[in-house]
Structures are given as structure tokens and as C-alpha cells.
Amino acid sequence: MKITELKKHLKESTKEQLIKDIADLFKKNEFVKDYYLSKYEDGNSQSTLDKYKKIIEHEFFPIRGDGKARLSVAKKAITEFKKICNDKTLIAELMLFYVENGVNYTDCYGDINEKFYLSMESMYEQVLDLITDHNLVDIFNDRCRKIVDDTVDMGWGFHDQLGDIYCNYIDLDSDQFPIISNLTHFLDENGNIPKLPEPAMKLVTFLTKVISTASINIKEPIVDVDLKCCDRSEALSCGGHIEAWCNENMDIVWHCNTCDERGSVSHWQGTQWDNHIKTVH
């Protein structure tokens, strides 16, 4: 039956019949119940949100046993909540809760897989798009920032991608938010770059170029790298040039001379891009 046919039948029904049908649906269908509770009952949007939060949390951290992390189930909860709630703040809350659980799950069980991280990155970008479009940054900024901070030691370029997404949506002094990378998170057990998602591959290519240039000039206070700022991500447009140096902790620091974006990369020593060891005799 098409919607036009349904409307025709509804118009032919009496008010009493329609009320009875809706009341029956309210009793029998949880989704319909949630819709009307959210629509008509003051304060019930929060309780409905809590219900969908529990669905997401159960996939990652159930009360008993280990989480199955079925992303399709968790994302379905977000999709259904969007259908019954128009409050953008509550929608952003649920989306961010999904990413926070994903980060905590990785922290608890170790690195997962490409599909998992792509899903988290996609949802993170969607929620940042939502909160910036609806002026909700002040409400969620600290949590968005914490998600990036909490992923520093995670692999697959997860931290770096989240950091780039955050900086693309929220104007931030880069001195306060350097992009911290650990080169080993991008490498396989043999020290080679495996097949990575395109964004992560672009970033690691950028980092290895920085390492190669800076390490061969390790004693120089600062060196120019044949890279532009936008070379590290398709999402960036800055054409500023990159300069690099090695700090007192033997981390290689890079900096854009135009937008002032900066970052550092550690655990590069002894890798195939370490030109310092090749020049020591």
C-alpha cells in the first residue's frame, strides 16, 4: 500500500477508530510508543534517549560477558532515535555516545579492524557536522576533544584521523592541540606499511617523508620538507610548506608555516625511514 492509499483510508475512518488504532499501536509497538512518549510527554525525551543509549552500551559493554560490538545494531539505535526525536542536542548526545563507547572498547580490548575505525571516524565527523551546524559546540566541545586525546596510543591512524576531523570543524589554536603520532601504529610486524584506509595511507606517507628529511639532518635546528600541509589529508586545502626538527625527546616535530598546524611523530628510530642511522659511521 502506498502512502496516498493509506491517507485515503485514514480519511474514511472515524475519529474514534483512529484513536483506537493509535492506542493499539502504542501498546503493541515499542517504536510507536517511544515516538508518542517523546512527542507528547514532557521530559520523556531524556528517558527515551537513555533507552537507546542502553542499546548501544549493551553492544560494547553488556552487564554480563564481553561485548559483541555489532556496529549495525548500535547504529540502528541512532537511526531509530532520529526518527522519533527532533531535538538536535539529544541526537548529538547519542551519536557522540556511540563514538565514546567505540573508543573505550578499543582501549579495553586492543586494536580492532579497519571497518570498526572507519565507522567511528564517520560517526565522529557526522556529529561534529551536526553540532557546528546547530551551534552546539560549547555543549560538546570538551567531549569531542577528549575522544581525540584518548586515542593517542591507538593504531590504524585512528587518532590522527579523529584529530584532523576535529580541527576541520572546530577552530582551535594548534599550539594547544598538536597532532601526536606514533609511527609503529601504522606499520606491520615487519616494519612495513600494510594496506591501510586511504586517509591513513595519505597521512603515513606524509609522516615518513617528514622523518626521512628530518632524520638525515638531525643536527639542524630546523629543515624544510618537500611537502605541503594539504598533503596529509584530502580534507585539507592549506598549501603552506612544512618544516621539521628533532626535539629533546627525539620526537620529530613538524609545523606548517602558513596555518600554524603542527604535530610530532615518535618511535621512528630504527625504521626504514630513519636516515640518521645511515649517516652515523
Secondary structure, DSSP 4 states (H G I P E B T S, - for coil): --HHHHHHHHHHS-HHHHHHHHHHHHHH-HHHHHHHHHHHSTTHHHHHHHHHHHHHHHHHS-SSS-----HHHHHHHHHHHHHH---HHHHHHHHHHHHHHHHHHHHHH----HHHHHHHHHHHHHHHHHHHHTT-HHHHHHHHHHHHHTTTT-TTTHHHHHHHHHHHHS---TTTS-EEEEGGGG--TTSS-----HHHHHHHHHHHHHHHHHHHTTTSS-EEEEEEGGGG-TT----PEEEEEE-TTSPEEEEETTT--EEEEES-TTSTT--HHHH--
